[in-house]
């Protein structure tokens, strides 16, 4: 992987991590276009994902500070309840990570056809959340947090947008737009950091996960993902509040159909 390719893929990851169009799906498509096998550059994939986590910390630092401030009061308050919801949402993805990681990784190496199919599924979910208007709830409940967490676990499939799936699920459950984007972005921080830690442990044990990528490409991709992630995170929060997800449904449908079409022809 060259430095220009790393920058392009980093920008792709940064923007699509927060926009409901599937970052893993776009990385798979982008890697295929460049002739790069994602499994050959696991470190790069981990690095750009960690970069987007850092962008979340930068953009939502006030909300994160609010959570920690409340936690250190050592009492049951809004901040503590919010943290409990995030922990509950992590249960499904933790089960997937501990018990089904190998199966998930085999899905990631199954080519771009599944990406096209899942992009269409993402389009359907976003469309449903746009047209279906359930009764609004004041706060995200523990039950809703778990269901949103389930949707995050399912969204490990390439092409099924994590942010799109979790936000759409929350909207279909009747949760308010203003709180969903923030919750969706915060709930992904622990799983991504946990995944990165596991891969670092693999690397330290002598397992070759670096592929053929250079340090310059790694740094370039990281910075590109971080900067584009900061822009996309702020932009996406405003988009969700204004309820304009239907445009991303159209985009996902077009890209999904095109991906399936060109895969079949190839």
Secondary structure, 3 states (H helix, E strand, C coil): CCHHHHHHHHHHHHHHHHCCCCHHHHHHHHHHHHCCCHHHHHHHHHHHHHHHHHHHHHHCHHHHHHHHHHHCCCCCCHHHHHHHHHHHHHHHHHHHHHHCHHHHHHHHCCCCHHHHHHHHHHHHHHHHHHHCCCCCCCCCCHHHHHHHHHHHHHCCCCCCCHHHHHHHHHHHCCCCHHHHHHHHHHHHHHHHHHHHHHHHHHHHCCCCCCCCCCHHHHHHHHHHHHHHHHHHHHHHHHHHHHCCCHHHHHHHHHHHHHHHHHHHHC
